């Protein structure tokens, strides 16, 4: 049994300690925004926040979470889809297929908390999520637009 704080709710799930957080979110809690992409923490489709930091949930075991760790998924990033990054993504039509975008949005949102005015070089270095459609130019534009938006 694991007790988790997910999107502001305390939840108990019956899983093995080595179960990846991604599977708990998707299979146990029905939060399917974070996606399975590679299973080896390389692509970032599964990115969520743990205590505000981006983590690749496909390799993050629930045993690594304390009972007080705050997990935020794309579903909990904002109540109405009005987080500055979500607004910028919608305004610029950043996604193409959209599969990787929840993880991309979560990575960008975390970056902007620690670096509210990133340069193109900062974005390229910090956002290591992979987009198979190649929307990286639009992602960079979206980050710059998100910097100017208010939550």
Chimera marker file (.cmm) of the C-alpha trace (Angstrom):
<marker_set name="trace">
<marker id="1" x="0.000" y="0.000" z="0.000" r="1" g="1" b="0" radius="0.5"/>
<marker id="2" x="1.204" y="3.476" z="-0.846" r="1" g="1" b="0" radius="0.5"/>
<marker id="3" x="-0.300" y="6.771" z="0.228" r="1" g="1" b="0" radius="0.5"/>
<marker id="4" x="0.204" y="9.491" z="-2.346" r="1" g="1" b="0" radius="0.5"/>
<marker id="5" x="-0.677" y="13.160" z="-2.600" r="1" g="1" b="0" radius="0.5"/>
<marker id="6" x="-1.735" y="13.543" z="-6.235" r="1" g="1" b="0" radius="0.5"/>
<marker id="7" x="-3.073" y="16.855" z="-7.521" r="1" g="1" b="0" radius="0.5"/>
<marker id="8" x="-3.921" y="17.900" z="-3.971" r="1" g="1" b="0" radius="0.5"/>
<marker id="9" x="-5.746" y="14.710" z="-2.993" r="1" g="1" b="0" radius="0.5"/>
<marker id="10" x="-4.444" y="12.087" z="-0.597" r="1" g="1" b="0" radius="0.5"/>
<marker id="11" x="-4.962" y="8.665" z="-2.154" r="1" g="1" b="0" radius="0.5"/>
<marker id="12" x="-4.065" y="5.134" z="-1.130" r="1" g="1" b="0" radius="0.5"/>
<marker id="13" x="-3.168" y="2.534" z="-3.726" r="1" g="1" b="0" radius="0.5"/>
<marker id="14" x="-2.375" y="-1.143" z="-3.361" r="1" g="1" b="0" radius="0.5"/>
<marker id="15" x="0.793" y="-1.628" z="-5.430" r="1" g="1" b="0" radius="0.5"/>
<marker id="16" x="4.247" y="-3.149" z="-5.086" r="1" g="1" b="0" radius="0.5"/>
<marker id="17" x="6.989" y="-0.756" z="-3.903" r="1" g="1" b="0" radius="0.5"/>
<marker id="18" x="8.857" y="-1.011" z="-7.206" r="1" g="1" b="0" radius="0.5"/>
<marker id="19" x="5.823" y="-0.096" z="-9.322" r="1" g="1" b="0" radius="0.5"/>
<marker id="20" x="6.658" y="2.903" z="-11.506" r="1" g="1" b="0" radius="0.5"/>
<marker id="21" x="4.683" y="6.018" z="-10.651" r="1" g="1" b="0" radius="0.5"/>
<marker id="22" x="3.462" y="6.214" z="-14.263" r="1" g="1" b="0" radius="0.5"/>
<marker id="23" x="1.577" y="2.925" z="-13.942" r="1" g="1" b="0" radius="0.5"/>
<marker id="24" x="0.038" y="3.968" z="-10.636" r="1" g="1" b="0" radius="0.5"/>
<marker id="25" x="-1.161" y="7.232" z="-12.160" r="1" g="1" b="0" radius="0.5"/>
<marker id="26" x="-2.537" y="5.633" z="-15.318" r="1" g="1" b="0" radius="0.5"/>
<marker id="27" x="-3.757" y="2.224" z="-14.192" r="1" g="1" b="0" radius="0.5"/>
<marker id="28" x="-4.690" y="2.744" z="-10.553" r="1" g="1" b="0" radius="0.5"/>
<marker id="29" x="-5.833" y="6.374" z="-10.572" r="1" g="1" b="0" radius="0.5"/>
<marker id="30" x="-7.076" y="6.823" z="-14.153" r="1" g="1" b="0" radius="0.5"/>
<marker id="31" x="-4.881" y="9.871" z="-14.777" r="1" g="1" b="0" radius="0.5"/>
<marker id="32" x="-3.842" y="9.185" z="-18.357" r="1" g="1" b="0" radius="0.5"/>
<marker id="33" x="-2.289" y="12.533" z="-19.279" r="1" g="1" b="0" radius="0.5"/>
<marker id="34" x="1.258" y="11.306" z="-18.658" r="1" g="1" b="0" radius="0.5"/>
<marker id="35" x="2.131" y="8.930" z="-21.476" r="1" g="1" b="0" radius="0.5"/>
<marker id="36" x="4.323" y="5.862" z="-21.814" r="1" g="1" b="0" radius="0.5"/>
<marker id="37" x="6.917" y="6.546" z="-24.469" r="1" g="1" b="0" radius="0.5"/>
<marker id="38" x="10.170" y="4.714" z="-23.941" r="1" g="1" b="0" radius="0.5"/>
<marker id="39" x="10.187" y="3.206" z="-20.450" r="1" g="1" b="0" radius="0.5"/>
<marker id="40" x="13.805" y="4.270" z="-19.836" r="1" g="1" b="0" radius="0.5"/>
<marker id="41" x="13.371" y="7.945" z="-18.838" r="1" g="1" b="0" radius="0.5"/>
<marker id="42" x="14.695" y="9.268" z="-22.143" r="1" g="1" b="0" radius="0.5"/>
<marker id="43" x="11.727" y="10.705" z="-24.032" r="1" g="1" b="0" radius="0.5"/>
<marker id="44" x="9.904" y="12.634" z="-21.282" r="1" g="1" b="0" radius="0.5"/>
<marker id="45" x="6.344" y="11.776" z="-22.330" r="1" g="1" b="0" radius="0.5"/>
<marker id="46" x="5.748" y="10.625" z="-18.763" r="1" g="1" b="0" radius="0.5"/>
<marker id="47" x="6.982" y="13.819" z="-17.053" r="1" g="1" b="0" radius="0.5"/>
<marker id="48" x="5.129" y="14.858" z="-13.899" r="1" g="1" b="0" radius="0.5"/>
<marker id="49" x="6.143" y="17.057" z="-10.969" r="1" g="1" b="0" radius="0.5"/>
<marker id="50" x="7.178" y="15.700" z="-7.586" r="1" g="1" b="0" radius="0.5"/>
<marker id="51" x="7.429" y="18.542" z="-5.101" r="1" g="1" b="0" radius="0.5"/>
<marker id="52" x="7.628" y="20.915" z="-8.065" r="1" g="1" b="0" radius="0.5"/>
<marker id="53" x="10.523" y="19.155" z="-9.799" r="1" g="1" b="0" radius="0.5"/>
<marker id="54" x="10.030" y="17.375" z="-13.129" r="1" g="1" b="0" radius="0.5"/>
<marker id="55" x="10.502" y="13.608" z="-12.944" r="1" g="1" b="0" radius="0.5"/>
<marker id="56" x="10.232" y="10.865" z="-15.519" r="1" g="1" b="0" radius="0.5"/>
<marker id="57" x="7.516" y="8.789" z="-13.920" r="1" g="1" b="0" radius="0.5"/>
<marker id="58" x="8.127" y="5.669" z="-16.052" r="1" g="1" b="0" radius="0.5"/>
<marker id="59" x="11.189" y="4.793" z="-13.940" r="1" g="1" b="0" radius="0.5"/>
<marker id="60" x="10.263" y="6.541" z="-10.678" r="1" g="1" b="0" radius="0.5"/>
<marker id="61" x="9.174" y="3.856" z="-8.178" r="1" g="1" b="0" radius="0.5"/>
<marker id="62" x="6.410" y="4.687" z="-5.710" r="1" g="1" b="0" radius="0.5"/>
<marker id="63" x="8.777" y="3.607" z="-2.922" r="1" g="1" b="0" radius="0.5"/>
<marker id="64" x="10.850" y="6.742" z="-3.672" r="1" g="1" b="0" radius="0.5"/>
<marker id="65" x="7.925" y="8.932" z="-2.635" r="1" g="1" b="0" radius="0.5"/>
<marker id="66" x="7.435" y="10.019" z="0.939" r="1" g="1" b="0" radius="0.5"/>
<marker id="67" x="3.893" y="10.307" z="2.225" r="1" g="1" b="0" radius="0.5"/>
<marker id="68" x="4.235" y="14.080" z="2.014" r="1" g="1" b="0" radius="0.5"/>
<marker id="69" x="5.575" y="14.312" z="-1.548" r="1" g="1" b="0" radius="0.5"/>
<marker id="70" x="3.264" y="16.359" z="-3.746" r="1" g="1" b="0" radius="0.5"/>
<marker id="71" x="2.702" y="14.848" z="-7.182" r="1" g="1" b="0" radius="0.5"/>
<marker id="72" x="1.250" y="17.064" z="-9.894" r="1" g="1" b="0" radius="0.5"/>
<marker id="73" x="0.140" y="15.643" z="-13.218" r="1" g="1" b="0" radius="0.5"/>
<marker id="74" x="-0.972" y="17.521" z="-16.326" r="1" g="1" b="0" radius="0.5"/>
<marker id="75" x="-4.531" y="17.068" z="-15.045" r="1" g="1" b="0" radius="0.5"/>
<marker id="76" x="-3.614" y="18.991" z="-11.880" r="1" g="1" b="0" radius="0.5"/>
<marker id="77" x="-1.448" y="21.707" z="-13.434" r="1" g="1" b="0" radius="0.5"/>
<marker id="78" x="-4.437" y="24.047" z="-13.639" r="1" g="1" b="0" radius="0.5"/>
<marker id="79" x="-8.147" y="23.718" z="-13.037" r="1" g="1" b="0" radius="0.5"/>
<marker id="80" x="-9.278" y="25.170" z="-16.355" r="1" g="1" b="0" radius="0.5"/>
<marker id="81" x="-6.302" y="24.582" z="-18.639" r="1" g="1" b="0" radius="0.5"/>
<marker id="82" x="-5.228" y="28.157" z="-18.015" r="1" g="1" b="0" radius="0.5"/>
<marker id="83" x="-1.652" y="27.679" z="-16.870" r="1" g="1" b="0" radius="0.5"/>
<marker id="84" x="0.558" y="30.101" z="-18.850" r="1" g="1" b="0" radius="0.5"/>
<marker id="85" x="2.246" y="27.229" z="-20.682" r="1" g="1" b="0" radius="0.5"/>
<marker id="86" x="-1.099" y="25.675" z="-21.623" r="1" g="1" b="0" radius="0.5"/>
<marker id="87" x="-2.347" y="29.064" z="-22.844" r="1" g="1" b="0" radius="0.5"/>
<marker id="88" x="0.779" y="29.579" z="-24.957" r="1" g="1" b="0" radius="0.5"/>
<marker id="89" x="0.573" y="26.060" z="-26.387" r="1" g="1" b="0" radius="0.5"/>
<marker id="90" x="-3.046" y="26.595" z="-27.428" r="1" g="1" b="0" radius="0.5"/>
<marker id="91" x="-2.402" y="30.048" z="-28.866" r="1" g="1" b="0" radius="0.5"/>
<marker id="92" x="0.512" y="28.866" z="-31.012" r="1" g="1" b="0" radius="0.5"/>
<marker id="93" x="-0.822" y="25.391" z="-31.863" r="1" g="1" b="0" radius="0.5"/>
<marker id="94" x="2.445" y="23.946" z="-30.569" r="1" g="1" b="0" radius="0.5"/>
<marker id="95" x="1.499" y="20.255" z="-30.733" r="1" g="1" b="0" radius="0.5"/>
<marker id="96" x="1.251" y="18.273" z="-33.908" r="1" g="1" b="0" radius="0.5"/>
<marker id="97" x="0.156" y="14.782" z="-32.829" r="1" g="1" b="0" radius="0.5"/>
<marker id="98" x="0.132" y="15.850" z="-29.170" r="1" g="1" b="0" radius="0.5"/>
<marker id="99" x="1.315" y="12.569" z="-27.663" r="1" g="1" b="0" radius="0.5"/>
<marker id="100" x="4.405" y="14.023" z="-25.980" r="1" g="1" b="0" radius="0.5"/>
<marker id="101" x="2.908" y="17.383" z="-25.135" r="1" g="1" b="0" radius="0.5"/>
<marker id="102" x="1.622" y="16.732" z="-21.585" r="1" g="1" b="0" radius="0.5"/>
<marker id="103" x="5.165" y="15.763" z="-20.589" r="1" g="1" b="0" radius="0.5"/>
<marker id="104" x="6.610" y="18.671" z="-22.547" r="1" g="1" b="0" radius="0.5"/>
<marker id="105" x="4.223" y="21.122" z="-20.861" r="1" g="1" b="0" radius="0.5"/>
<marker id="106" x="5.118" y="19.740" z="-17.422" r="1" g="1" b="0" radius="0.5"/>
<marker id="107" x="8.850" y="20.056" z="-18.152" r="1" g="1" b="0" radius="0.5"/>
<marker id="108" x="8.434" y="23.627" z="-19.390" r="1" g="1" b="0" radius="0.5"/>
<marker id="109" x="6.243" y="24.632" z="-16.438" r="1" g="1" b="0" radius="0.5"/>
<marker id="110" x="8.904" y="23.353" z="-14.014" r="1" g="1" b="0" radius="0.5"/>
<marker id="111" x="11.679" y="25.127" z="-15.910" r="1" g="1" b="0" radius="0.5"/>
<marker id="112" x="9.827" y="28.450" z="-15.865" r="1" g="1" b="0" radius="0.5"/>
<marker id="113" x="9.475" y="28.222" z="-12.073" r="1" g="1" b="0" radius="0.5"/>
<marker id="114" x="13.230" y="28.048" z="-11.647" r="1" g="1" b="0" radius="0.5"/>
<marker id="115" x="14.187" y="30.115" z="-14.703" r="1" g="1" b="0" radius="0.5"/>
<marker id="116" x="11.379" y="32.564" z="-15.536" r="1" g="1" b="0" radius="0.5"/>
<marker id="117" x="13.278" y="34.164" z="-18.416" r="1" g="1" b="0" radius="0.5"/>
<marker id="118" x="15.134" y="31.401" z="-20.277" r="1" g="1" b="0" radius="0.5"/>
<marker id="119" x="17.128" y="32.015" z="-23.420" r="1" g="1" b="0" radius="0.5"/>
<marker id="120" x="16.913" y="29.727" z="-26.447" r="1" g="1" b="0" radius="0.5"/>
<marker id="121" x="20.106" y="28.077" z="-25.212" r="1" g="1" b="0" radius="0.5"/>
<marker id="122" x="18.556" y="27.514" z="-21.756" r="1" g="1" b="0" radius="0.5"/>
<marker id="123" x="15.454" y="25.967" z="-23.326" r="1" g="1" b="0" radius="0.5"/>
<marker id="124" x="17.520" y="23.687" z="-25.558" r="1" g="1" b="0" radius="0.5"/>
<marker id="125" x="19.635" y="22.559" z="-22.578" r="1" g="1" b="0" radius="0.5"/>
<marker id="126" x="16.833" y="22.135" z="-20.039" r="1" g="1" b="0" radius="0.5"/>
<marker id="127" x="13.965" y="20.729" z="-22.097" r="1" g="1" b="0" radius="0.5"/>
<marker id="128" x="15.253" y="17.319" z="-23.076" r="1" g="1" b="0" radius="0.5"/>
<marker id="129" x="11.849" y="15.826" z="-23.884" r="1" g="1" b="0" radius="0.5"/>
<marker id="130" x="11.627" y="14.251" z="-27.320" r="1" g="1" b="0" radius="0.5"/>
<marker id="131" x="8.936" y="15.196" z="-29.828" r="1" g="1" b="0" radius="0.5"/>
<marker id="132" x="8.777" y="12.695" z="-32.676" r="1" g="1" b="0" radius="0.5"/>
<marker id="133" x="6.889" y="15.244" z="-34.794" r="1" g="1" b="0" radius="0.5"/>
<marker id="134" x="9.749" y="17.725" z="-34.441" r="1" g="1" b="0" radius="0.5"/>
<marker id="135" x="7.821" y="20.677" z="-33.000" r="1" g="1" b="0" radius="0.5"/>
<marker id="136" x="10.894" y="21.941" z="-31.152" r="1" g="1" b="0" radius="0.5"/>
<marker id="137" x="10.832" y="25.360" z="-32.860" r="1" g="1" b="0" radius="0.5"/>
<marker id="138" x="7.199" y="25.829" z="-31.813" r="1" g="1" b="0" radius="0.5"/>
<marker id="139" x="8.022" y="24.579" z="-28.311" r="1" g="1" b="0" radius="0.5"/>
<marker id="140" x="10.705" y="27.241" z="-28.006" r="1" g="1" b="0" radius="0.5"/>
<marker id="141" x="8.253" y="29.897" z="-29.266" r="1" g="1" b="0" radius="0.5"/>
<marker id="142" x="5.695" y="28.607" z="-26.765" r="1" g="1" b="0" radius="0.5"/>
<marker id="143" x="8.152" y="28.933" z="-23.891" r="1" g="1" b="0" radius="0.5"/>
<marker id="144" x="8.867" y="32.541" z="-24.817" r="1" g="1" b="0" radius="0.5"/>
<marker id="145" x="5.147" y="33.306" z="-25.076" r="1" g="1" b="0" radius="0.5"/>
<marker id="146" x="4.421" y="31.564" z="-21.765" r="1" g="1" b="0" radius="0.5"/>
<marker id="147" x="6.965" y="33.836" z="-20.050" r="1" g="1" b="0" radius="0.5"/>
<marker id="148" x="4.665" y="36.782" z="-20.784" r="1" g="1" b="0" radius="0.5"/>
<marker id="149" x="1.407" y="35.188" z="-19.625" r="1" g="1" b="0" radius="0.5"/>
<marker id="150" x="-0.074" y="35.236" z="-16.140" r="1" g="1" b="0" radius="0.5"/>
<marker id="151" x="-1.773" y="32.317" z="-14.457" r="1" g="1" b="0" radius="0.5"/>
<link id1="1" id2="2" r="1" g="1" b="0" radius="0.2"/>
<link id1="2" id2="3" r="1" g="1" b="0" radius="0.2"/>
<link id1="3" id2="4" r="1" g="1" b="0" radius="0.2"/>
<link id1="4" id2="5" r="1" g="1" b="0" radius="0.2"/>
<link id1="5" id2="6" r="1" g="1" b="0" radius="0.2"/>
<link id1="6" id2="7" r="1" g="1" b="0" radius="0.2"/>
<link id1="7" id2="8" r="1" g="1" b="0" radius="0.2"/>
<link id1="8" id2="9" r="1" g="1" b="0" radius="0.2"/>
<link id1="9" id2="10" r="1" g="1" b="0" radius="0.2"/>
<link id1="10" id2="11" r="1" g="1" b="0" radius="0.2"/>
<link id1="11" id2="12" r="1" g="1" b="0" radius="0.2"/>
<link id1="12" id2="13" r="1" g="1" b="0" radius="0.2"/>
<link id1="13" id2="14" r="1" g="1" b="0" radius="0.2"/>
<link id1="14" id2="15" r="1" g="1" b="0" radius="0.2"/>
<link id1="15" id2="16" r="1" g="1" b="0" radius="0.2"/>
<link id1="16" id2="17" r="1" g="1" b="0" radius="0.2"/>
<link id1="17" id2="18" r="1" g="1" b="0" radius="0.2"/>
<link id1="18" id2="19" r="1" g="1" b="0" radius="0.2"/>
<link id1="19" id2="20" r="1" g="1" b="0" radius="0.2"/>
<link id1="20" id2="21" r="1" g="1" b="0" radius="0.2"/>
<link id1="21" id2="22" r="1" g="1" b="0" radius="0.2"/>
<link id1="22" id2="23" r="1" g="1" b="0" radius="0.2"/>
<link id1="23" id2="24" r="1" g="1" b="0" radius="0.2"/>
<link id1="24" id2="25" r="1" g="1" b="0" radius="0.2"/>
<link id1="25" id2="26" r="1" g="1" b="0" radius="0.2"/>
<link id1="26" id2="27" r="1" g="1" b="0" radius="0.2"/>
<link id1="27" id2="28" r="1" g="1" b="0" radius="0.2"/>
<link id1="28" id2="29" r="1" g="1" b="0" radius="0.2"/>
<link id1="29" id2="30" r="1" g="1" b="0" radius="0.2"/>
<link id1="30" id2="31" r="1" g="1" b="0" radius="0.2"/>
<link id1="31" id2="32" r="1" g="1" b="0" radius="0.2"/>
<link id1="32" id2="33" r="1" g="1" b="0" radius="0.2"/>
<link id1="33" id2="34" r="1" g="1" b="0" radius="0.2"/>
<link id1="34" id2="35" r="1" g="1" b="0" radius="0.2"/>
<link id1="35" id2="36" r="1" g="1" b="0" radius="0.2"/>
<link id1="36" id2="37" r="1" g="1" b="0" radius="0.2"/>
<link id1="37" id2="38" r="1" g="1" b="0" radius="0.2"/>
<link id1="38" id2="39" r="1" g="1" b="0" radius="0.2"/>
<link id1="39" id2="40" r="1" g="1" b="0" radius="0.2"/>
<link id1="40" id2="41" r="1" g="1" b="0" radius="0.2"/>
<link id1="41" id2="42" r="1" g="1" b="0" radius="0.2"/>
<link id1="42" id2="43" r="1" g="1" b="0" radius="0.2"/>
<link id1="43" id2="44" r="1" g="1" b="0" radius="0.2"/>
<link id1="44" id2="45" r="1" g="1" b="0" radius="0.2"/>
<link id1="45" id2="46" r="1" g="1" b="0" radius="0.2"/>
<link id1="46" id2="47" r="1" g="1" b="0" radius="0.2"/>
<link id1="47" id2="48" r="1" g="1" b="0" radius="0.2"/>
<link id1="48" id2="49" r="1" g="1" b="0" radius="0.2"/>
<link id1="49" id2="50" r="1" g="1" b="0" radius="0.2"/>
<link id1="50" id2="51" r="1" g="1" b="0" radius="0.2"/>
<link id1="51" id2="52" r="1" g="1" b="0" radius="0.2"/>
<link id1="52" id2="53" r="1" g="1" b="0" radius="0.2"/>
<link id1="53" id2="54" r="1" g="1" b="0" radius="0.2"/>
<link id1="54" id2="55" r="1" g="1" b="0" radius="0.2"/>
<link id1="55" id2="56" r="1" g="1" b="0" radius="0.2"/>
<link id1="56" id2="57" r="1" g="1" b="0" radius="0.2"/>
<link id1="57" id2="58" r="1" g="1" b="0" radius="0.2"/>
<link id1="58" id2="59" r="1" g="1" b="0" radius="0.2"/>
<link id1="59" id2="60" r="1" g="1" b="0" radius="0.2"/>
<link id1="60" id2="61" r="1" g="1" b="0" radius="0.2"/>
<link id1="61" id2="62" r="1" g="1" b="0" radius="0.2"/>
<link id1="62" id2="63" r="1" g="1" b="0" radius="0.2"/>
<link id1="63" id2="64" r="1" g="1" b="0" radius="0.2"/>
<link id1="64" id2="65" r="1" g="1" b="0" radius="0.2"/>
<link id1="65" id2="66" r="1" g="1" b="0" radius="0.2"/>
<link id1="66" id2="67" r="1" g="1" b="0" radius="0.2"/>
<link id1="67" id2="68" r="1" g="1" b="0" radius="0.2"/>
<link id1="68" id2="69" r="1" g="1" b="0" radius="0.2"/>
<link id1="69" id2="70" r="1" g="1" b="0" radius="0.2"/>
<link id1="70" id2="71" r="1" g="1" b="0" radius="0.2"/>
<link id1="71" id2="72" r="1" g="1" b="0" radius="0.2"/>
<link id1="72" id2="73" r="1" g="1" b="0" radius="0.2"/>
<link id1="73" id2="74" r="1" g="1" b="0" radius="0.2"/>
<link id1="74" id2="75" r="1" g="1" b="0" radius="0.2"/>
<link id1="75" id2="76" r="1" g="1" b="0" radius="0.2"/>
<link id1="76" id2="77" r="1" g="1" b="0" radius="0.2"/>
<link id1="77" id2="78" r="1" g="1" b="0" radius="0.2"/>
<link id1="78" id2="79" r="1" g="1" b="0" radius="0.2"/>
<link id1="79" id2="80" r="1" g="1" b="0" radius="0.2"/>
<link id1="80" id2="81" r="1" g="1" b="0" radius="0.2"/>
<link id1="81" id2="82" r="1" g="1" b="0" radius="0.2"/>
<link id1="82" id2="83" r="1" g="1" b="0" radius="0.2"/>
<link id1="83" id2="84" r="1" g="1" b="0" radius="0.2"/>
<link id1="84" id2="85" r="1" g="1" b="0" radius="0.2"/>
<link id1="85" id2="86" r="1" g="1" b="0" radius="0.2"/>
<link id1="86" id2="87" r="1" g="1" b="0" radius="0.2"/>
<link id1="87" id2="88" r="1" g="1" b="0" radius="0.2"/>
<link id1="88" id2="89" r="1" g="1" b="0" radius="0.2"/>
<link id1="89" id2="90" r="1" g="1" b="0" radius="0.2"/>
<link id1="90" id2="91" r="1" g="1" b="0" radius="0.2"/>
<link id1="91" id2="92" r="1" g="1" b="0" radius="0.2"/>
<link id1="92" id2="93" r="1" g="1" b="0" radius="0.2"/>
<link id1="93" id2="94" r="1" g="1" b="0" radius="0.2"/>
<link id1="94" id2="95" r="1" g="1" b="0" radius="0.2"/>
<link id1="95" id2="96" r="1" g="1" b="0" radius="0.2"/>
<link id1="96" id2="97" r="1" g="1" b="0" radius="0.2"/>
<link id1="97" id2="98" r="1" g="1" b="0" radius="0.2"/>
<link id1="98" id2="99" r="1" g="1" b="0" radius="0.2"/>
<link id1="99" id2="100" r="1" g="1" b="0" radius="0.2"/>
<link id1="100" id2="101" r="1" g="1" b="0" radius="0.2"/>
<link id1="101" id2="102" r="1" g="1" b="0" radius="0.2"/>
<link id1="102" id2="103" r="1" g="1" b="0" radius="0.2"/>
<link id1="103" id2="104" r="1" g="1" b="0" radius="0.2"/>
<link id1="104" id2="105" r="1" g="1" b="0" radius="0.2"/>
<link id1="105" id2="106" r="1" g="1" b="0" radius="0.2"/>
<link id1="106" id2="107" r="1" g="1" b="0" radius="0.2"/>
<link id1="107" id2="108" r="1" g="1" b="0" radius="0.2"/>
<link id1="108" id2="109" r="1" g="1" b="0" radius="0.2"/>
<link id1="109" id2="110" r="1" g="1" b="0" radius="0.2"/>
<link id1="110" id2="111" r="1" g="1" b="0" radius="0.2"/>
<link id1="111" id2="112" r="1" g="1" b="0" radius="0.2"/>
<link id1="112" id2="113" r="1" g="1" b="0" radius="0.2"/>
<link id1="113" id2="114" r="1" g="1" b="0" radius="0.2"/>
<link id1="114" id2="115" r="1" g="1" b="0" radius="0.2"/>
<link id1="115" id2="116" r="1" g="1" b="0" radius="0.2"/>
<link id1="116" id2="117" r="1" g="1" b="0" radius="0.2"/>
<link id1="117" id2="118" r="1" g="1" b="0" radius="0.2"/>
<link id1="118" id2="119" r="1" g="1" b="0" radius="0.2"/>
<link id1="119" id2="120" r="1" g="1" b="0" radius="0.2"/>
<link id1="120" id2="121" r="1" g="1" b="0" radius="0.2"/>
<link id1="121" id2="122" r="1" g="1" b="0" radius="0.2"/>
<link id1="122" id2="123" r="1" g="1" b="0" radius="0.2"/>
<link id1="123" id2="124" r="1" g="1" b="0" radius="0.2"/>
<link id1="124" id2="125" r="1" g="1" b="0" radius="0.2"/>
<link id1="125" id2="126" r="1" g="1" b="0" radius="0.2"/>
<link id1="126" id2="127" r="1" g="1" b="0" radius="0.2"/>
<link id1="127" id2="128" r="1" g="1" b="0" radius="0.2"/>
<link id1="128" id2="129" r="1" g="1" b="0" radius="0.2"/>
<link id1="129" id2="130" r="1" g="1" b="0" radius="0.2"/>
<link id1="130" id2="131" r="1" g="1" b="0" radius="0.2"/>
<link id1="131" id2="132" r="1" g="1" b="0" radius="0.2"/>
<link id1="132" id2="133" r="1" g="1" b="0" radius="0.2"/>
<link id1="133" id2="134" r="1" g="1" b="0" radius="0.2"/>
<link id1="134" id2="135" r="1" g="1" b="0" radius="0.2"/>
<link id1="135" id2="136" r="1" g="1" b="0" radius="0.2"/>
<link id1="136" id2="137" r="1" g="1" b="0" radius="0.2"/>
<link id1="137" id2="138" r="1" g="1" b="0" radius="0.2"/>
<link id1="138" id2="139" r="1" g="1" b="0" radius="0.2"/>
<link id1="139" id2="140" r="1" g="1" b="0" radius="0.2"/>
<link id1="140" id2="141" r="1" g="1" b="0" radius="0.2"/>
<link id1="141" id2="142" r="1" g="1" b="0" radius="0.2"/>
<link id1="142" id2="143" r="1" g="1" b="0" radius="0.2"/>
<link id1="143" id2="144" r="1" g="1" b="0" radius="0.2"/>
<link id1="144" id2="145" r="1" g="1" b="0" radius="0.2"/>
<link id1="145" id2="146" r="1" g="1" b="0" radius="0.2"/>
<link id1="146" id2="147" r="1" g="1" b="0" radius="0.2"/>
<link id1="147" id2="148" r="1" g="1" b="0" radius="0.2"/>
<link id1="148" id2="149" r="1" g="1" b="0" radius="0.2"/>
<link id1="149" id2="150" r="1" g="1" b="0" radius="0.2"/>
<link id1="150" id2="151" r="1" g="1" b="0" radius="0.2"/>
</marker_set>
